[in-house]
Structures are given as C-alpha cells and as structure tokens.
C-alpha cells in the first residue's frame, strides 16, 4: 500500500506544477480516427489496450496526422499561426514551450439544453472546468482534466440513479439542489513515462479500456474514475501490460468505505501482420473486512501472468477470471472478439445434463469497417455481446467486479444479449453518428432469488443447476441515437452538437418509450453511456 501511496503522491506533486498530459482520449470518435491512422500507417502496434500515450505510438511506429481533426493526437507547442481566429478555431487556447517542452491548457465546456417526454421542464446540462496537458523531452507526459457540472436526466436514467444510491452513470454520487438538478464533480489525471519504444509506466486517476470494440467485457470506461498504476513492456511481437487498480465498494465497514483492489495481466501478441491475440486475467480482493485490514496484498505485486497458481498457494477466496481477445485486420477494417471465463464446472454440467450455476462466461464478436458502401469517411461497426447469468459476481457480494456501484464492463451487467450497430461519418469539421442498439436481458421481477443480471444480487437460494441466459422476465431495450455536430476547435474537441434519442423498454406486461432532444457545446474527450 505504501508503494501505491508513493506513486500517487508523486503524481499529485507533478500535476500541481502544471505539467500535464497526452493520453489518447477514449472518446469513441477519437478512437475510430485512431483506427484509421493505425491502418494507414500499416502499424503493428498492439491495439488491445486503448488508454495509450501518444508517445508510445510514435516511438513504436509513427502515426502521421493528416487532417485537422488529428490535432487532438499528440502535443505541440504551436499548432498554427498565432491569430485570434486561429486561437479560437484551430489552436489550444493557452500554449507554451519549445521543441523540448510543450504545455497546452484549454477550458472544458459541456453546456446544453435538452427536452424529453415525461419531464415537465427543459433539462439543463452544464459542466465547466479545465483540461491541461504537457510533454517533456518526448519521455514524460502529464495530464489533468477537472470540471464541475449540473445536469438533469431523462426519467429512465433518474430511475437508475435512485436505485443506485444516487450514483450518476460514469461518475460518483450527485447531490440534488433545491431545483432538483444533480450537481457533480469529475477529475482525471496522470503521469506517464515512456523512455523508449519498449517501456511505458503510467500512474493515474481515471479510466482504462481493453479491447477493440464499442463495449469491453474485460474492463471498460463505464464506471467512475479510480486510481491505477500501469506497467507496460513490449519486445518483438509481444506487448505485456500489468495494471494495479483500487476500487470503491458499496458497503461500509465500521462507518468507512470498504475499498477493493485488483491486479490485471494482459499479454498481447502480433501473431502475424494482420492477426493479434491477447490473454487477460484479473484478480480482485477486499482491502478491509469486519475482522482485519488487509490493504494492498503484496503477494499480488508479482508481475508475471497466470495468477491462479498464486491464488491457490495462498488458499485464496478472491474473485478472479480470465479472458481472451482477438483481432484480424483486413484492407479497410477489422474483425474482433473477446471471450472470458469467470467460473466453469463442465463435469457437473455433463453429469446432470443441465448448466451448472458456476458456468459463468461471456463472448463478444464484432466488425469495424471504414469507407463503407464506398462512401469516404463513413465507417460502420456491428457488435454482439453475450454474458451468462451471475458472471462477474462472487460468493462474497462485496468482491464483485464493480466500482462505485457500477459494472466495470457493460452497463447491462450480466444475463443478456446485446446487438449494436454504429455508423460514424466525419469530414473536415463535420461529423455524424447513428447508433442502434437492441438488448435482451433477463431480470428479476420479485422472484425468491436473483436471476443473475444484478451483480449485487448474490447467489443465495439460487438452484445449482438449470441456469440459462435470459432466465427470469425477459426485458427488451431498443435504443436509437442520432448525433450531428460541427467541431468548433478540433485541437480541444469543442463542438456544437445536436442529439436525438428514441428509447423503448418492453416487458411482457408493459411498454415504455422516451424521446429526447438536446443541443449544446460539448468537449468530446470522454464517453457517457446512457445507451441501455
């Protein structure tokens, strides 16, 4: 624990000196553009780990920025001629440095107004803050994004917040003011050291994403930010990431929040020029229970993959699972997949001819293709995600795979099938995005036991045999969103954006529809998932 405390205290000191960062934003449009740059460069960078530093990419296989939108990648001390017009529409707003050092500072704005049926007033949306980044000697990069906001949500999101102790999707708990608006704060920051193309070390407070899809069933940016330490080594065709995380549990012990920790190992290999394969494992444990304070278990500092033998040697009851990723690149796109096993009991399943409760696994299959229908700058993604009941859960509910009462993977948790289609178009400053989602989820309508979709429901009273995906009451979710925008400033991702959403939720006995319209100025650096 002292080791992690030292890392994060060093991070705070460096951030306070206003030396800030250049991680590639996890925003989906930015990541789609990164896919294009990576393919155009014919790069063999292993892309399974998405929260990469631009310095890693440039030292491994330079990616050439070609359009105005690419100014969000990397960091330069000047990006255009210094005029009021360029400063407003092309440059980072505050710039300093030289070829050895560069620093940019921009305001963070997310201000708009929305309307939805079922609400008796317009829904304001306002967040204001600052985003700062810097690099030093092409080896160090630093970053901080902080903002505070006020927001109203459509009825289905407000219901989710009410059922989850006031937790806002992707954030921490919001406070309701006298007018019924939610007030919240957000902060991300990190320090990254990239001495050469083989090594990278990042300590931060934020989110990570593993996989090449829209969702990740291993770890995604769905939940709130958390502290992490990432160690990366690459050589030849191998890329190896070790990530240590600290999460917040829903439960309190003796009046204090109960933390939990995890260690992740992710080994990627470029088997051939177009084929990538990855192996992932994760172990999560409680930092404190009612009997003693365990803290960060030093046994898990072991950076070598295959932690299960370590667990068994400790007689551990910690929560662990393993997964796999795959990606095959073709001329204008790629196929991708994820699969994972939380628990498995094949012998008992074959003996009783029914699925055992502990058969917990998931799968993802998808395709991403650019210039679809021969239309330049139009890309398309189609993805299927399926998660068995009780996956990511554990015998001890406190050790489930969540952070701050939010799944660390798909917002739907478990016990579902999900189909996602996304068309994305971008040209110069204009962009458009059409998402269509269909999700089938088995849910508990008040049965005597949890049907497996609720990661906090536990397994008490659940029959040992006979579980199947979509068990319980079948709920159908149909989510459609059209976004159209114009980039005011590609360097800091300011955009004027309009969104139209139609969502329908069906059960065997009810049907609920919501229509949403919003217009605002957005800083598109992060993802906000309300598509469930």
TORVOKOL-219030 format. One record per residue (C-alpha): z negated, y negated, x negated. Coordinates in steps of 0.05 Angstrom, whole numbers, padded with zeros to 5 digits. Layout:
BEGIN
{node {Z,Y,X}}
...
This chain:
BEGIN
{node {00000,00000,00000}}
{node {-00016,-00047,-00058}}
{node {00054,-00033,-00084}}
{node {00086,-00056,-00019}}
{node {00039,-00115,-00015}}
{node {00061,-00138,-00084}}
{node {00134,-00132,-00065}}
{node {00127,-00173,-00002}}
{node {00082,-00226,-00033}}
{node {00135,-00236,-00087}}
{node {00187,-00243,-00032}}
{node {00146,-00297,00002}}
{node {00138,-00337,-00062}}
{node {00213,-00335,-00076}}
{node {00231,-00354,-00005}}
{node {00183,-00413,-00008}}
{node {00222,-00441,-00068}}
{node {00284,-00447,-00023}}
{node {00325,-00395,-00060}}
{node {00359,-00360,-00002}}
{node {00408,-00301,00016}}
{node {00476,-00269,00029}}
{node {00468,-00202,00064}}
{node {00530,-00186,00105}}
{node {00509,-00204,00177}}
{node {00501,-00145,00224}}
{node {00537,-00183,00279}}
{node {00590,-00136,00307}}
{node {00648,-00184,00299}}
{node {00629,-00196,00226}}
{node {00624,-00121,00215}}
{node {00692,-00110,00247}}
{node {00722,-00161,00200}}
{node {00687,-00126,00142}}
{node {00721,-00061,00163}}
{node {00788,-00096,00157}}
{node {00773,-00126,00089}}
{node {00748,-00060,00063}}
{node {00811,-00024,00086}}
{node {00858,-00078,00059}}
{node {00824,-00072,-00008}}
{node {00832,00004,-00006}}
{node {00759,00004,-00025}}
{node {00719,00068,-00032}}
{node {00652,00033,-00021}}
{node {00607,00079,00019}}
{node {00600,00041,00085}}
{node {00547,00084,00120}}
{node {00492,00035,00100}}
{node {00512,-00031,00134}}
{node {00459,-00081,00113}}
{node {00492,-00091,00045}}
{node {00491,-00151,-00001}}
{node {00558,-00182,-00014}}
{node {00544,-00177,-00089}}
{node {00542,-00101,-00083}}
{node {00612,-00101,-00052}}
{node {00641,-00149,-00103}}
{node {00615,-00110,-00163}}
{node {00637,-00043,-00136}}
{node {00707,-00061,-00112}}
{node {00722,-00134,-00098}}
{node {00740,-00151,-00026}}
{node {00786,-00211,-00021}}
{node {00771,-00263,00032}}
{node {00837,-00280,00066}}
{node {00823,-00322,00128}}
{node {00779,-00380,00148}}
{node {00733,-00330,00184}}
{node {00718,-00297,00118}}
{node {00677,-00356,00094}}
{node {00615,-00322,00124}}
{node {00621,-00270,00068}}
{node {00591,-00285,00001}}
{node {00567,-00353,-00022}}
{node {00600,-00411,-00059}}
{node {00571,-00478,-00079}}
{node {00630,-00512,-00047}}
{node {00679,-00485,00005}}
{node {00726,-00544,00019}}
{node {00737,-00617,00005}}
{node {00675,-00658,00020}}
{node {00693,-00700,00081}}
{node {00655,-00710,00147}}
{node {00707,-00669,00184}}
{node {00705,-00611,00135}}
{node {00629,-00613,00133}}
{node {00626,-00605,00209}}
{node {00682,-00555,00219}}
{node {00690,-00516,00154}}
{node {00632,-00523,00105}}
{node {00560,-00503,00104}}
{node {00522,-00565,00123}}
{node {00480,-00571,00060}}
{node {00507,-00545,-00006}}
{node {00482,-00548,-00077}}
{node {00493,-00514,-00143}}
{node {00546,-00496,-00193}}
{node {00582,-00433,-00217}}
{node {00515,-00404,-00239}}
{node {00474,-00421,-00178}}
{node {00491,-00436,-00106}}
{node {00450,-00453,-00044}}
{node {00470,-00467,00028}}
{node {00428,-00490,00086}}
{node {00451,-00492,00159}}
{node {00417,-00504,00225}}
{node {00412,-00444,00271}}
{node {00433,-00460,00343}}
{node {00436,-00416,00404}}
{node {00437,-00464,00463}}
{node {00467,-00450,00531}}
{node {00460,-00444,00605}}
{node {00470,-00383,00649}}
{node {00471,-00361,00721}}
{node {00462,-00294,00754}}
{node {00458,-00269,00825}}
{node {00388,-00252,00846}}
{node {00360,-00312,00809}}
{node {00341,-00375,00847}}
{node {00356,-00422,00789}}
{node {00400,-00431,00729}}
{node {00377,-00394,00667}}
{node {00367,-00436,00604}}
{node {00376,-00407,00535}}
{node {00356,-00448,00475}}
{node {00339,-00429,00404}}
{node {00336,-00477,00345}}
{node {00320,-00462,00272}}
{node {00347,-00458,00202}}
{node {00388,-00409,00161}}
{node {00387,-00412,00085}}
{node {00418,-00370,00031}}
{node {00429,-00373,-00044}}
{node {00451,-00333,-00104}}
{node {00432,-00338,-00177}}
{node {00474,-00313,-00236}}
{node {00510,-00265,-00189}}
{node {00450,-00218,-00194}}
{node {00398,-00248,-00148}}
{node {00408,-00268,-00075}}
{node {00356,-00293,-00027}}
{node {00353,-00310,00047}}
{node {00314,-00336,00105}}
{node {00332,-00346,00178}}
{node {00278,-00373,00225}}
{node {00282,-00400,00295}}
{node {00242,-00410,00358}}
{node {00271,-00404,00427}}
{node {00262,-00408,00502}}
{node {00300,-00362,00548}}
{node {00308,-00337,00619}}
{node {00335,-00267,00631}}
{node {00372,-00233,00689}}
{node {00329,-00191,00735}}
{node {00342,-00123,00702}}
{node {00320,-00150,00634}}
{node {00259,-00183,00663}}
{node {00240,-00116,00695}}
{node {00247,-00083,00626}}
{node {00202,-00137,00595}}
{node {00149,-00128,00650}}
{node {00149,-00053,00639}}
{node {00142,-00061,00564}}
{node {00081,-00105,00556}}
{node {00122,-00170,00552}}
{node {00165,-00147,00493}}
{node {00233,-00181,00492}}
{node {00293,-00137,00474}}
{node {00303,-00140,00399}}
{node {00244,-00187,00390}}
{node {00168,-00188,00394}}
{node {00126,-00207,00454}}
{node {00147,-00270,00491}}
{node {00100,-00320,00522}}
{node {00114,-00345,00593}}
{node {00107,-00420,00600}}
{node {00088,-00459,00663}}
{node {00160,-00458,00687}}
{node {00167,-00383,00680}}
{node {00211,-00386,00617}}
{node {00199,-00339,00558}}
{node {00182,-00371,00492}}
{node {00191,-00332,00428}}
{node {00200,-00337,00353}}
{node {00243,-00299,00303}}
{node {00243,-00294,00227}}
{node {00285,-00254,00177}}
{node {00282,-00260,00102}}
{node {00296,-00220,00039}}
{node {00304,-00218,-00036}}
{node {00359,-00176,-00067}}
{node {00371,-00158,-00140}}
{node {00438,-00129,-00160}}
{node {00442,-00124,-00236}}
{node {00507,-00083,-00236}}
{node {00551,-00041,-00192}}
{node {00504,00019,-00196}}
{node {00436,-00011,-00176}}
{node {00411,-00054,-00118}}
{node {00339,-00069,-00096}}
{node {00323,-00107,-00033}}
{node {00255,-00126,-00004}}
{node {00256,-00159,00063}}
{node {00233,-00171,00133}}
{node {00290,-00157,00181}}
{node {00333,-00100,00207}}
{node {00378,-00047,00178}}
{node {00435,-00006,00207}}
{node {00461,00062,00184}}
{node {00528,00087,00209}}
{node {00598,00064,00223}}
{node {00592,00059,00299}}
{node {00572,00008,00351}}
{node {00506,00046,00361}}
{node {00468,00084,00309}}
{node {00429,00146,00327}}
{node {00395,00145,00258}}
{node {00369,00074,00254}}
{node {00398,00011,00285}}
{node {00383,-00063,00295}}
{node {00360,-00052,00367}}
{node {00285,-00063,00355}}
{node {00248,-00124,00328}}
{node {00246,-00141,00254}}
{node {00200,-00105,00206}}
{node {00182,-00104,00131}}
{node {00224,-00058,00088}}
{node {00239,-00041,00016}}
{node {00307,-00012,-00002}}
{node {00326,00021,-00069}}
{node {00399,00038,-00079}}
{node {00434,00075,-00135}}
{node {00508,00093,-00139}}
{node {00548,00132,-00191}}
{node {00616,00164,-00189}}
{node {00626,00183,-00116}}
{node {00552,00184,-00098}}
{node {00511,00130,-00064}}
{node {00436,00141,-00053}}
{node {00390,00096,-00012}}
{node {00315,00102,-00006}}
{node {00283,00057,00047}}
{node {00208,00046,00060}}
{node {00191,00014,00127}}
{node {00129,-00009,00163}}
{node {00129,-00009,00240}}
{node {00082,-00032,00294}}
{node {00055,00018,00344}}
{node {00039,00003,00417}}
{node {-00031,00028,00410}}
{node {-00093,-00006,00382}}
{node {-00149,00027,00343}}
{node {-00217,-00009,00346}}
{node {-00183,-00072,00372}}
{node {-00129,-00074,00317}}
{node {-00055,-00057,00320}}
{node {-00040,00012,00294}}
{node {00014,00010,00241}}
{node {00060,00067,00222}}
{node {00104,00077,00161}}
{node {00168,00113,00146}}
{node {00209,00135,00087}}
{node {00284,00146,00094}}
{node {00331,00180,00045}}
{node {00406,00172,00055}}
{node {00455,00205,00007}}
{node {00528,00188,00015}}
{node {00588,00219,-00020}}
{node {00661,00199,-00021}}
{node {00688,00270,-00019}}
{node {00760,00245,-00023}}
{node {00795,00178,-00020}}
{node {00793,00176,00056}}
{node {00732,00220,00071}}
{node {00659,00201,00069}}
{node {00599,00244,00085}}
{node {00525,00228,00087}}
{node {00459,00264,00093}}
{node {00399,00228,00123}}
{node {00325,00246,00130}}
{node {00266,00207,00157}}
{node {00191,00218,00159}}
{node {00144,00173,00199}}
{node {00067,00174,00197}}
{node {00008,00135,00224}}
{node {-00026,00086,00178}}
{node {-00092,00089,00217}}
{node {-00125,00131,00270}}
{node {-00194,00134,00301}}
{node {-00222,00175,00243}}
{node {-00196,00143,00180}}
{node {-00148,00093,00150}}
{node {-00090,00128,00115}}
{node {-00046,00069,00098}}
{node {00018,00080,00059}}
{node {00016,00152,00035}}
{node {00034,00152,-00039}}
{node {00059,00224,-00033}}
{node {00120,00195,00002}}
{node {00137,00149,-00056}}
{node {00176,00209,-00082}}
{node {00248,00181,-00082}}
{node {00281,00250,-00081}}
{node {00316,00275,-00019}}
{node {00292,00335,00021}}
{node {00222,00312,00042}}
{node {00208,00372,00086}}
{node {00182,00413,00027}}
{node {00134,00356,00010}}
{node {00111,00354,00083}}
{node {00098,00429,00084}}
{node {00060,00425,00018}}
{node {00014,00372,00050}}
{node {00004,00412,00113}}
{node {00033,00351,00148}}
{node {00040,00339,00222}}
{node {00081,00276,00210}}
{node {00144,00264,00252}}
{node {00209,00279,00215}}
{node {00282,00290,00230}}
{node {00347,00297,00192}}
{node {00418,00275,00206}}
{node {00489,00273,00181}}
{node {00544,00221,00181}}
{node {00618,00227,00171}}
{node {00678,00181,00167}}
{node {00752,00194,00158}}
{node {00797,00134,00144}}
{node {00869,00131,00165}}
{node {00921,00076,00156}}
{node {00892,00025,00207}}
{node {00825,00053,00226}}
{node {00775,00109,00220}}
{node {00742,00166,00257}}
{node {00667,00171,00251}}
{node {00610,00216,00272}}
{node {00535,00225,00269}}
{node {00493,00286,00285}}
{node {00419,00299,00277}}
{node {00363,00349,00289}}
{node {00293,00328,00307}}
{node {00266,00397,00322}}
{node {00301,00464,00333}}
{node {00279,00532,00359}}
{node {00341,00576,00362}}
{node {00304,00642,00361}}
{node {00263,00627,00424}}
{node {00324,00599,00459}}
{node {00365,00662,00447}}
{node {00307,00707,00467}}
{node {00295,00672,00533}}
{node {00367,00651,00546}}
{node {00343,00580,00561}}
{node {00338,00517,00519}}
{node {00271,00511,00485}}
{node {00233,00445,00493}}
{node {00237,00435,00417}}
{node {00313,00436,00415}}
{node {00318,00362,00401}}
{node {00384,00336,00373}}
{node {00437,00283,00381}}
{node {00511,00271,00367}}
{node {00559,00212,00361}}
{node {00635,00213,00358}}
{node {00679,00152,00354}}
{node {00743,00118,00332}}
{node {00756,00047,00308}}
{node {00828,00024,00304}}
{node {00858,-00044,00286}}
{node {00924,-00075,00309}}
{node {00921,-00030,00370}}
{node {00983,-00029,00415}}
{node {01019,-00063,00355}}
{node {00981,-00128,00370}}
{node {00960,-00161,00306}}
{node {00885,-00177,00301}}
{node {00867,-00134,00362}}
{node {00821,-00076,00346}}
{node {00791,-00023,00392}}
{node {00730,00022,00388}}
{node {00714,00081,00431}}
{node {00648,00118,00422}}
{node {00609,00174,00454}}
{node {00534,00182,00443}}
{node {00492,00240,00470}}
{node {00417,00251,00458}}
{node {00377,00311,00483}}
{node {00312,00302,00521}}
{node {00248,00289,00480}}
{node {00288,00272,00417}}
{node {00252,00220,00373}}
{node {00187,00238,00407}}
{node {00129,00276,00377}}
{node {00066,00314,00396}}
{node {00028,00251,00380}}
{node {00059,00197,00422}}
{node {00037,00145,00371}}
{node {00084,00176,00319}}
{node {00148,00169,00360}}
{node {00209,00138,00329}}
{node {00198,00067,00355}}
{node {00177,-00001,00332}}
{node {00141,-00052,00376}}
{node {00153,-00011,00439}}
{node {00229,-00008,00426}}
{node {00272,00052,00405}}
{node {00296,00046,00333}}
{node {00363,00075,00353}}
{node {00399,00070,00420}}
{node {00367,00025,00473}}
{node {00370,00083,00523}}
{node {00322,00125,00482}}
{node {00338,00197,00499}}
{node {00364,00245,00553}}
{node {00431,00210,00562}}
{node {00507,00210,00552}}
{node {00538,00143,00535}}
{node {00612,00122,00531}}
{node {00631,00055,00501}}
{node {00699,00021,00497}}
{node {00705,-00046,00460}}
{node {00768,-00088,00450}}
{node {00759,-00144,00399}}
{node {00810,-00198,00383}}
{node {00804,-00253,00331}}
{node {00856,-00302,00305}}
{node {00841,-00365,00266}}
{node {00782,-00395,00303}}
{node {00793,-00359,00370}}
{node {00762,-00293,00389}}
{node {00753,-00250,00450}}
{node {00714,-00186,00464}}
{node {00715,-00138,00522}}
{node {00661,-00085,00527}}
{node {00659,-00029,00579}}
{node {00601,00019,00579}}
{node {00585,00079,00622}}
{node {00518,00113,00612}}
{node {00488,00173,00648}}
{node {00413,00181,00639}}
{node {00363,00230,00667}}
{node {00300,00192,00688}}
{node {00231,00207,00716}}
{node {00224,00185,00788}}
{node {00150,00204,00791}}
{node {00153,00277,00772}}
{node {00089,00311,00747}}
{node {00116,00309,00675}}
{node {00162,00267,00631}}
{node {00235,00286,00635}}
{node {00248,00267,00563}}
{node {00281,00198,00568}}
{node {00217,00159,00556}}
{node {00197,00162,00482}}
{node {00126,00143,00503}}
{node {00121,00195,00559}}
{node {00097,00252,00516}}
{node {00106,00326,00528}}
{node {00042,00342,00567}}
{node {00056,00392,00623}}
{node {00130,00399,00605}}
{node {00157,00470,00615}}
{node {00170,00504,00549}}
{node {00239,00530,00570}}
{node {00296,00503,00612}}
{node {00304,00431,00589}}
{node {00374,00403,00592}}
{node {00407,00336,00581}}
{node {00406,00291,00643}}
{node {00349,00330,00674}}
{node {00308,00291,00724}}
{node {00340,00240,00770}}
{node {00409,00221,00746}}
{node {00418,00146,00736}}
{node {00487,00115,00724}}
{node {00496,00050,00686}}
{node {00562,00013,00686}}
{node {00562,-00049,00641}}
{node {00622,-00095,00630}}
{node {00623,-00158,00588}}
{node {00679,-00206,00571}}
{node {00667,-00258,00517}}
{node {00714,-00314,00496}}
{node {00698,-00363,00441}}
{node {00722,-00413,00391}}
{node {00690,-00418,00322}}
{node {00666,-00489,00311}}
{node {00649,-00472,00239}}
{node {00666,-00404,00210}}
{node {00621,-00414,00150}}
{node {00557,-00416,00190}}
{node {00585,-00379,00252}}
{node {00575,-00436,00301}}
{node {00617,-00420,00363}}
{node {00629,-00446,00432}}
{node {00626,-00382,00474}}
{node {00632,-00363,00548}}
{node {00608,-00295,00573}}
{node {00618,-00259,00639}}
{node {00578,-00196,00653}}
{node {00581,-00147,00711}}
{node {00528,-00092,00711}}
{node {00517,-00037,00761}}
{node {00459,00012,00765}}
{node {00463,00072,00811}}
{node {00413,00126,00831}}
{node {00423,00180,00884}}
{node {00388,00134,00934}}
{node {00404,00063,00911}}
{node {00456,00016,00881}}
{node {00441,-00049,00846}}
{node {00493,-00098,00819}}
{node {00486,-00161,00778}}
{node {00537,-00214,00759}}
{node {00522,-00261,00701}}
{node {00558,-00322,00673}}
{node {00536,-00362,00612}}
{node {00565,-00417,00568}}
{node {00535,-00443,00503}}
{node {00538,-00458,00429}}
{node {00520,-00394,00392}}
{node {00504,-00378,00319}}
{node {00533,-00308,00316}}
{node {00495,-00275,00260}}
{node {00454,-00224,00298}}
{node {00465,-00174,00355}}
{node {00428,-00180,00421}}
{node {00432,-00116,00461}}
{node {00428,-00123,00536}}
{node {00482,-00070,00550}}
{node {00442,-00015,00582}}
